[in-house]
Amino acid sequence: MKAGGSLKFIIAILIFSVIILFHELGHFLFAKRAGIRVNEFCMGLGPTLFGVQKGETFYSIKLLPFGGACMMEGEDADSSDDASFGKKSVWARISVVAAGPVFNFILAYVMAFVLISFMGVDTPLITSVTNGSPAQEAGIKEGDVIVKMNRKPIHFFREVSMYGMFYEGDPVKITYERDGQRHAAELTPAYDEKTGRYVLGLGSQSTLARKKGNVLSNLKYGVYEIKYWIWTTLQSLKMLGTGKVSPNEMSGPVGIVKTIGDTYEASRSDGYFYVFLNMLNFSILLSANLGVMNLLPLPALDGGRLVFLFLEAVRRKRVPPEKEGYVHMIGIVVLMALMVFVMFNDIRRVFF
């Protein structure tokens, strides 16, 4: 394998591992806070390469360098130990389960702050309007700043493009600022035969629209960045659920590794600092995506476990562990089948 290929693979592993390990760190810290015994906290998966026992927890490094795990006493089986997961209050258990996805959002936010501090933000400043386009006919001009599309606040120009993709062809009410005054215009996208897509005719040149701010504005825009990726993930799932996107277009670890490699190759000529920034941007996407996906109310995921816990909080009676375990087992089987399907599609797209 060439050195460049090895480096791309190592970078992909590092990104996956940091994001998943930080997720598990959330579970670990809140389990310790709740007095739950953590039997093992590991980096990687598979057979143990080496580890050390410190107090009640065995800290280990596994053979396969992908992510990690936080194994709590009584998490998936009954335990009479007072320090077991099931012996703690329902709200303590909710905090432990929710901590993993929340830590993914925290990690994504910290990385977003760093990225914005270096790069600034792509403000929704209009720097070009296509002649004869719906935007021009509605009176939108260069120099206008888009602040809202229908009811969705807009903070980045890429949100304008993504909105058009998620609501392709739908009429949209655009609110924009000009000389400190707000105006509104109703636009119906026009079909562009060259691109095969519906367009509004709005353009933004990054060299003109990108803006750097101070620490306070960077902290604020870090929040907007995470909201953007959460919104993008949810809208993508909505398109998948409504059939607008085929399951064959889903991408898994193999496809993500290829995308990381392609991004690395494309930015390497600009210098390793830009490689770092692009990898950071990709990590924000993955961390926020993992947080959203884990909160979905599906068996075997953190969201599925939270459904049972909130049900217990309302009923004041725990769902029998064997029944909950049965539901999660079915979820694991379905999830594994989906992962195999996605991996097969990734391999087919990459190698065939």
Steps between C-alpha positions, in 0.01 A plus 500: 500500500633843413594741779225740398242221509621390846480856632141541373402176673670607826326840491162333446559262793608787725188703414266206559677401822504848656132560424379162629735505797374844603144363475593215735681745729166674555343173615806427716514833683128510575501135608778580749307809611189286561695241698468230235791258480673503163654156453701592193577809295678414179651663196426297188305176460574127490762306697693686770859589415585630846335676791526605861266463796453828686251485781180332386562564128718313251643744242602325179609538139344259251629350177266680259566877512138611459334702776462356847250385761384570855383176664289562810392250762142384436462703181368211289419242766356479850745562783449503875799732547401834653742669260330352194329703229153367582523588871531875438212744467335533160622859461857397579478230232349750253795735559749218439337386175448854367857605585649315201312692227528825700879458512499458122326837467749653747794363301348626175448843656861527622630399156259745334629782718860418404414478129304827500780674692741409220273524196217735589145434377338492156244775558178490289613805301378501140788588267331403171147468362441313174334698224138398444498286815217490757723696741556782252132517407416525873730800537784338693835668428869454561591610851175376655534268799256211542375464857213253464351247256136442588524454880860378507762754617804510270852559634718348224471514123531120478163484680346669195634225272400220738151643542459491124610137493272386782197693369577476129254689284289625791409872515689684772458831680842662535560771758810709431673812628599799288649815652383394844139448389326164471307402189315185394446338161312191382709287261412192297814311391556463126615175342850519354546250216881520515522385861170312514407683819265774618684826568429843646786676323690602815877486526761580764877526451680377809783751473245781531246340735733328747540698822713457809371608839613529860488236772140576599370488142694178440337344806159603365566373150628173646143443624362585155746255344379212717136594434578495128641145511218372720246653259684352200507153657129508590402626156709226337324237713167653403589468130603139559176425683283659231679322217659813350838339564565133429654276770761416236633855541573449870866502595673304776856471635652396165337790316595743776863384491502556122351849544761582764770377262365704209479811721854441620632468143311809382632721780856363530631726224393804706710388796446293810335786686212486251498120528451549875216750448321271252536200728370713787196599292434136415533404867237760596261342251565146627481588871172693464364223276589232756329702773178528297501137386550371854202703626263342248236301691614168353578179691868441588581872463522746789173653381328161526626457854378849588151409377483217755644722774255785438220243489619378841509858632139556391367161616719497813555137422786344309438305183610139570871483407454178303237663278711811448802280425298306243403822321860624499622162372265526202627853446861381500422233241322752275781755552766244410307400187476867401874546558577202276270640230659845519852354500418289193377813318813689606727225367300478176528876443868521590640193327256418219 
